[in-house]
Every structure is written in structure tokens, then in C-alpha cells.
């Protein structure tokens, strides 16, 4: 009947939802001057681990390094990249990476003047 059809329309397929999340992440990465984010398998002390390596378009400034450390002090970083163990991300890793990109974005708006 009509109710079943209405319920189907209200539900967004997971694939479409993930596509929107990926596009949102990509936009956030652009504003944060993130050049790339790759999922790599690396050996740490001889043990293979999956890591997301976030590479920046420009070397990190001391202020941006401080943002990384405040966001998650366990993450490894250099002036060019942040290396994130997948185990440090939640099941909603797209949301986690989008939050990180938002933190790293340089688009902070000045506070509105108070009356």
C-alpha cells in the first residue's frame, strides 16, 4: 500500500548516504589544505597495521601541530602528514575524519561582536 511506498522513499540507501559523507569529507579536506588521505598497511614493530595517512598541501605550522595534538595526542605526525591507526577511529570513520578535517581547516570565522 501507500504506507510501504512512503517508508521506502524516506530511507536513504546506505551507499548514497556514504557517498554524501565522502563528498562532505572531500570538501572539508580542501578547506583544511589536505592533499590526500590514504589507507595503508604498514608494519609497526613487525606487526602489520592499517593506518590512514593524511598528507597536507603545505608543511604544518606550530599552531596546526597544536591542533593535531589536541585532537588526538596518540596520532603520529610529521610536518607533512598525520598517521592515524584505524584502531583509533570509531566504526563511523568517515565522521571521525571529517571532524579532524574541520579542526584542521583554516576557515575560522571571527566571533560576532557582542552588544
Secondary structure as UniProt FT lines:
FT   HELIX           2..10
FT   HELIX           14..31
FT   TURN            32..33
FT   STRAND          34..44
FT   TURN            45..46
FT   STRAND          47..56
FT   HELIX           62..71
FT   TURN            73..74
FT   STRAND          76..77
FT   STRAND          81..85
FT   HELIX           86..88
FT   HELIX           93..104
//
